[in-house]
Amino acid sequence: MSKERRTVTLEKDIDDYLAQDHVNASGLVNDLVKRHMNGDSSDGAIREFRIQQLKEEANEYASRAERKRSEAERLKQAASEEKREKQADIQEAVEQLSDAPRDPTNPAVKMQARRVGVEPEELVGRMGDKDETSGDFKSL
């Protein structure tokens, strides 16, 4: 079936309504005119069309909400993974510094702290105290 363009004059509020992204203006006009041509009650037709339109909008919003929830969950998992990786990096740095003096000004501590993205003082705090007699860590 071929389609024809027609220019019509609309009231401002109707034009604003038809300009909304979720409104299929051509579909609405075609459906309402067909119903009018077939003698359908215009009140019932408009109401039925609006009900269908609202259901479609609700489904669209539900779909969008589900996509947003999925994206939020994906970002939450990425943040958890990033945190786990950082903790592993910090633990590796602590192990590499096992024989180093517990001093935030120590160049090795500074380098490892910079590598794992923490302040040297925080890294020293995670290193624990070394038992002077045995060389073992007291806090572990």
TIZA-40002 format. One line per field, with one value per atom (N, C-alpha, C): residue in three letters; atom name; x, y, z. Coordinates in steps of 0.05 Angstrom, whole numbers, plus 32768, in hexadecimal, padded with zeros to 4 digits. Example, Ala and Ser with C-alpha at 12.3 -4.5 7.8 and 13.67 -1.06 7.14 Angstrom:
2
res	c(ala,ala,ala,ser,ser,ser)
atom	c(N,CA,C,N,CA,C)
u	c(8108,80F6,8108,8101,8111,8102)
v	c(7F8E,7FA6,7FBE,7FD3,7FEB,8001)
w	c(809C,809C,809C,808E,808F,809D)
***
This chain:
140
res	c(met,met,met,ser,ser,ser,lys,lys,lys,glu,glu,glu,arg,arg,arg,arg,arg,arg,thr,thr,thr,val,val,val,thr,thr,thr,leu,leu,leu,glu,glu,glu,lys,lys,lys,asp,asp,asp,ile,ile,ile,asp,asp,asp,asp,asp,asp,tyr,tyr,tyr,leu,leu,leu,ala,ala,ala,gln,gln,gln,asp,asp,asp,his,his,his,val,val,val,asn,asn,asn,ala,ala,ala,ser,ser,ser,gly,gly,gly,leu,leu,leu,val,val,val,asn,asn,asn,asp,asp,asp,leu,leu,leu,val,val,val,lys,lys,lys,arg,arg,arg,his,his,his,met,met,met,asn,asn,asn,gly,gly,gly,asp,asp,asp,ser,ser,ser,ser,ser,ser,asp,asp,asp,gly,gly,gly,ala,ala,ala,ile,ile,ile,arg,arg,arg,glu,glu,glu,phe,phe,phe,arg,arg,arg,ile,ile,ile,gln,gln,gln,gln,gln,gln,leu,leu,leu,lys,lys,lys,glu,glu,glu,glu,glu,glu,ala,ala,ala,asn,asn,asn,glu,glu,glu,tyr,tyr,tyr,ala,ala,ala,ser,ser,ser,arg,arg,arg,ala,ala,ala,glu,glu,glu,arg,arg,arg,lys,lys,lys,arg,arg,arg,ser,ser,ser,glu,glu,glu,ala,ala,ala,glu,glu,glu,arg,arg,arg,leu,leu,leu,lys,lys,lys,gln,gln,gln,ala,ala,ala,ala,ala,ala,ser,ser,ser,glu,glu,glu,glu,glu,glu,lys,lys,lys,arg,arg,arg,glu,glu,glu,lys,lys,lys,gln,gln,gln,ala,ala,ala,asp,asp,asp,ile,ile,ile,gln,gln,gln,glu,glu,glu,ala,ala,ala,val,val,val,glu,glu,glu,gln,gln,gln,leu,leu,leu,ser,ser,ser,asp,asp,asp,ala,ala,ala,pro,pro,pro,arg,arg,arg,asp,asp,asp,pro,pro,pro,thr,thr,thr,asn,asn,asn,pro,pro,pro,ala,ala,ala,val,val,val,lys,lys,lys,met,met,met,gln,gln,gln,ala,ala,ala,arg,arg,arg,arg,arg,arg,val,val,val,gly,gly,gly,val,val,val,glu,glu,glu,pro,pro,pro,glu,glu,glu,glu,glu,glu,leu,leu,leu,val,val,val,gly,gly,gly,arg,arg,arg,met,met,met,gly,gly,gly,asp,asp,asp,lys,lys,lys,asp,asp,asp,glu,glu,glu,thr,thr,thr,ser,ser,ser,gly,gly,gly,asp,asp,asp,phe,phe,phe,lys,lys,lys,ser,ser,ser,leu,leu,leu)
atom	c(N,CA,C,N,CA,C,N,CA,C,N,CA,C,N,CA,C,N,CA,C,N,CA,C,N,CA,C,N,CA,C,N,CA,C,N,CA,C,N,CA,C,N,CA,C,N,CA,C,N,CA,C,N,CA,C,N,CA,C,N,CA,C,N,CA,C,N,CA,C,N,CA,C,N,CA,C,N,CA,C,N,CA,C,N,CA,C,N,CA,C,N,CA,C,N,CA,C,N,CA,C,N,CA,C,N,CA,C,N,CA,C,N,CA,C,N,CA,C,N,CA,C,N,CA,C,N,CA,C,N,CA,C,N,CA,C,N,CA,C,N,CA,C,N,CA,C,N,CA,C,N,CA,C,N,CA,C,N,CA,C,N,CA,C,N,CA,C,N,CA,C,N,CA,C,N,CA,C,N,CA,C,N,CA,C,N,CA,C,N,CA,C,N,CA,C,N,CA,C,N,CA,C,N,CA,C,N,CA,C,N,CA,C,N,CA,C,N,CA,C,N,CA,C,N,CA,C,N,CA,C,N,CA,C,N,CA,C,N,CA,C,N,CA,C,N,CA,C,N,CA,C,N,CA,C,N,CA,C,N,CA,C,N,CA,C,N,CA,C,N,CA,C,N,CA,C,N,CA,C,N,CA,C,N,CA,C,N,CA,C,N,CA,C,N,CA,C,N,CA,C,N,CA,C,N,CA,C,N,CA,C,N,CA,C,N,CA,C,N,CA,C,N,CA,C,N,CA,C,N,CA,C,N,CA,C,N,CA,C,N,CA,C,N,CA,C,N,CA,C,N,CA,C,N,CA,C,N,CA,C,N,CA,C,N,CA,C,N,CA,C,N,CA,C,N,CA,C,N,CA,C,N,CA,C,N,CA,C,N,CA,C,N,CA,C,N,CA,C,N,CA,C,N,CA,C,N,CA,C,N,CA,C,N,CA,C,N,CA,C,N,CA,C,N,CA,C,N,CA,C,N,CA,C,N,CA,C,N,CA,C,N,CA,C,N,CA,C,N,CA,C,N,CA,C,N,CA,C,N,CA,C,N,CA,C,N,CA,C,N,CA,C,N,CA,C,N,CA,C,N,CA,C,N,CA,C,N,CA,C)
u	c(8011,8000,8012,800D,801E,8015,8026,8021,8023,8012,8012,8017,8024,8029,8012,800A,7FF5,7FFC,7FF8,7FFD,7FE3,7FE5,7FCD,7FD5,7FC0,7FC4,7FBB,7FCC,7FC7,7FC7,7FB8,7FBB,7FD6,7FE0,7FFB,7FFF,7FEC,7FEF,7FEF,7FDF,7FDF,7FF9,8003,801D,8033,8033,8047,8045,802D,802A,8035,802E,8037,8055,8062,807F,808F,8083,8092,809E,80B6,80C4,80B4,80A6,8098,807E,8075,805C,8061,8054,8055,803D,8042,802D,801F,802E,8022,8010,801A,800B,7FF1,7FF3,7FDC,7FC7,7FCF,7FBD,7FB0,7FC1,7FB6,7FA1,7FA8,7F96,7F7C,7F7D,7F65,7F54,7F60,7F50,7F43,7F52,7F46,7F2E,7F31,7F1B,7F03,7F09,7EF4,7EE6,7EF6,7EEB,7ED8,7EE0,7ED0,7EB9,7EB5,7E9E,7EA2,7EBB,7EC0,7EBB,7EB4,7EB1,7ECB,7ECD,7EE6,7EF0,7EDE,7EE6,7EF3,7EE7,7EF1,7F0B,7F0D,7F26,7F3D,7F38,7F4D,7F56,7F43,7F4A,7F59,7F50,7F5E,7F7A,7F7D,7F97,7FAA,7F9F,7FAF,7FB7,7FA5,7FAB,7FC2,7FC0,7FD6,7FF0,7FEE,8006,8013,8003,800E,801A,800E,801A,8035,8037,8050,8066,805D,8070,8079,8067,806E,8082,807D,8090,80AB,80AB,80C5,80D4,80C5,80D2,80DC,80CD,80D5,80EF,80F0,8108,8120,811B,8130,813A,8127,812F,8140,8138,8148,8164,8166,8181,8192,8185,8193,819C,818A,8192,81A9,81A9,81BF,81D9,81D7,81EF,81FA,81E9,81F1,81FF,81F3,81FF,821B,821D,8236,824C,8244,8257,825E,824B,8250,8264,8261,8273,828F,8290,82AA,82B8,82A9,82B5,82C0,82B0,82B9,82D3,82D4,82EB,8303,82FF,8314,831F,830D,8315,8325,831C,832B,8347,8348,8362,8375,836A,837B,8385,8373,837B,8391,838F,83A3,83BD,83BC,83D4,83E2,83D2,83DD,83EA,83DD,83E8,8402,8403,841C,8432,842B,843F,8449,8437,843F,8452,844C,845E,8479,847A,8493,84A4,8496,84A4,84A8,84A7,84A8,84C2,84D8,84F1,84F8,84E7,84ED,84E6,84F4,84ED,84D1,84C2,84A7,84A8,84B0,84B4,84A7,8494,8487,849A,84B1,84C4,84D7,84D5,84E6,84DF,84F3,84ED,84DF,84E5,84D7,84B9,84B4,8498,8489,8497,848A,8484,8497,8493,847B,847A,8464,8449,844A,8431,8427,8438,8430,8425,8432,842A,840E,8407,83ED,83D8,83E1,83CE,83C5,83D8,83D2,83E8,83E3,83F8,840C,8425,843A,8432,8426,841E,840A,83F7,83E3,83F1,8403,8411,8421,842F,843E,842B,8414,8400,83F7,83F6,83EE,8405,841D,8434,8436,842A,842B,8446,8448,8461,8472,848C,849E,84A9,84A9,84B5,84D3,84E0,84FC,850D,8504,8515,8513,84FA,84F8,84F6,84F0,84ED,84D1,84C0,84A5,8493,847C,8469,8458,8456,8446,8428,8420,8404,83F8,8409,83FF,83FD)
v	c(7FE9,8000,8019,802B,8043,8056,8068,807B,8097,80A9,80C4,80D7,80ED,8102,8116,8120,8134,8148,8160,8175,817C,817C,8183,8198,81A6,81BA,81AF,81B1,81A6,81BB,81B6,81C7,81C2,81D6,81D5,81BD,81B8,81A1,8186,8184,816B,8168,817E,817D,8175,8180,8179,815C,8151,8135,8123,812A,811A,811C,8131,8135,8124,8118,8108,80EF,80E8,80D1,80B7,80B2,8099,8097,80AE,80AE,80AA,8096,8091,80A0,80B9,80CB,80BF,80B5,80A9,8091,8080,8069,8070,8084,808E,8099,80AA,80B7,80A1,808F,807A,8069,8061,8050,805E,8077,8086,808C,8093,8098,807F,8068,804F,8048,804B,8045,8058,8071,8084,807C,8074,806C,8054,8042,8029,802D,8045,804B,8044,803E,8038,8051,804C,8062,8070,8089,8097,8098,809A,809A,807F,806A,804F,804A,8054,8050,805F,8077,8087,807B,8073,8066,804D,803C,8022,8027,803B,8041,804B,805C,8066,8050,803E,8027,8017,8011,8002,8012,802B,803C,803C,803F,803E,8024,800E,7FF4,7FF1,7FFB,7FFA,800B,8023,8034,8026,8019,800B,7FF5,7FE6,7FD1,7FDD,7FF3,8000,8009,8015,801E,8006,7FF0,7FD8,7FCD,7FCD,7FC3,7FD5,7FEF,8002,7FFF,7FFB,7FF7,7FDE,7FC9,7FB0,7FB4,7FC3,7FC8,7FD9,7FEC,7FFC,7FEC,7FD9,7FC8,7FB6,7FAC,7F9A,7FAA,7FC2,7FD3,7FD9,7FDF,7FE5,7FCC,7FB5,7F9C,7F97,7F9C,7F98,7FAB,7FC4,7FD7,7FCF,7FC5,7FBC,7FA5,7F92,7F7C,7F85,7F99,7FA3,7FB1,7FBF,7FCC,7FB8,7FA2,7F8D,7F80,7F7A,7F6E,7F81,7F9A,7FAE,7FAF,7FAE,7FAE,7F95,7F7E,7F65,7F66,7F70,7F72,7F85,7F9C,7FAE,7FA1,7F92,7F85,7F70,7F62,7F4F,7F5D,7F74,7F83,7F8D,7F96,7FA0,7F89,7F72,7F5A,7F52,7F53,7F4D,7F61,7F7B,7F8F,7F8A,7F83,7F7D,7F65,7F51,7F3A,7F41,7F52,7F5A,7F6B,7F79,7F8A,7F7C,7F62,7F53,7F59,7F5E,7F63,7F81,7F91,7FAE,7FBB,7FD0,7FDF,7FEB,7FEB,7FF5,8014,8021,803E,8049,805B,8067,8077,807F,808D,807B,8061,804D,804E,8050,8051,8039,8021,8009,800A,8014,8016,802B,8042,8057,804C,803D,8032,801F,800C,7FF9,8006,801A,8029,8037,8043,8051,803D,8025,8011,8007,8004,7FF9,800F,8028,803E,8044,8041,8049,805B,8067,8078,8065,806D,805D,8056,8068,8063,804D,804C,8036,801B,801B,8002,7FF9,800B,8004,7FF8,8005,7FFB,7FDF,7FD8,7FBD,7FA8,7FB2,7FA0,7F92,7F9D,7F91,7F96,7F8F,7F92,7F7A,7F7E,7F68,7F62,7F49,7F40,7F41,7F52,7F57,7F3E,7F2C,7F15,7EFF,7EF9,7EE3,7EEC,7F06,7F10,7F0B,7EFE,7EF9,7F11,7F11,7F27,7F20,7F34,7F30,7F30,7F40,7F43,7F2D,7F1C,7F07,7EEE)
w	c(8000,8000,8000,7FED,7FEC,8002,8009,801E,8012,801B,8012,8029,8023,8037,8036,804D,804F,8064,805E,8072,8080,809B,80AB,80BF,80C9,80DD,80F8,810C,8126,813B,8151,8168,8175,8183,818F,81A1,81B3,81C5,81B7,81A1,8192,8183,8177,8169,817D,8195,81A9,81B0,81B3,81B9,81A3,818A,8173,816F,8179,8175,8188,819C,81B0,81A2,81AB,819F,81A0,81B6,81B9,81A9,819D,818E,8171,8165,8149,813D,8135,812B,8113,8100,80E8,80EE,8100,8108,8116,8127,8136,8123,8111,80FE,80EC,80E1,80D0,80DF,80F7,8106,810C,8115,811C,8104,80ED,80D5,80CB,80CB,80C2,80D4,80ED,80FF,80FA,80F5,80EF,80D4,80C0,80A6,80A9,80BC,80C0,80D3,80DC,80EE,810B,8112,812E,813F,8158,816A,816F,816A,816D,8189,819D,81B9,81C0,81B8,81BE,81AF,8196,8187,8193,819A,81A6,81C1,81D1,81EA,81E6,81D4,81CF,81C4,81B2,81A8,81BE,81CF,81E6,81F9,81FE,8210,8204,81EA,81DD,81DE,81D9,81DA,81F6,820A,8226,822D,8223,8228,821A,8202,81F4,8202,820B,821A,8234,8242,825A,8255,823F,8237,8230,8223,821C,8235,8248,8261,8271,8271,827F,8273,8259,824B,8250,8250,8256,8272,8285,82A1,82A4,8296,8298,828D,8277,826C,8280,828D,82A1,82B9,82C2,82D8,82D0,82B8,82AF,82AD,82A3,82A1,82BD,82D0,82EB,82F7,82F2,82FD,82F1,82D6,82C9,82D5,82D9,82E5,8302,8311,832C,832C,831A,8317,830F,82FD,82F4,830C,831C,8333,8347,834B,835E,8353,8339,832D,8330,832B,832D,834A,835D,8379,8380,8376,837B,836F,8356,8349,8358,8362,8371,838B,8399,83B1,83AB,8395,838D,8387,8379,8373,838D,83A0,83B9,83C8,83C8,83D6,83C9,83AF,83A0,83A8,83A9,83B1,83CD,83DF,83FB,83FC,83EC,83EB,83DF,83CB,83BF,83D2,83E4,83F7,8412,8413,842D,843C,842E,843C,843D,8433,8432,844D,8453,846C,8469,8480,8480,8483,846E,846E,8454,8457,843F,842D,8437,8427,8418,841E,8410,83F2,83E1,83C4,83B9,83C4,83BB,83C3,83DB,83E4,83D3,83CE,83BD,83A1,8395,837B,837A,838D,838E,8394,83A5,83AC,8393,8384,836B,8357,8355,8342,8348,8362,8369,836F,836D,8370,838D,83A0,83BC,83C6,83DC,83E9,83F6,83F7,8404,8421,8430,844B,844D,843A,843A,8435,8422,841C,8434,8441,8459,846E,8471,8485,847F,8466,845E,8460,8463,8464,847F,8493,84AE,84BB,84D4,84E4,84E1,84DF,84DD,84F9,8500,851A,8517,8527,8524,8529,853A,8540,852B,8522,850F,84F2,84EE,84D2,84C8,84D8,84CF,84D5,84C8,84CD,84E5,84F7,850F,8509,84F6,84F1,84E0,84D5,84C3,84D2)
***
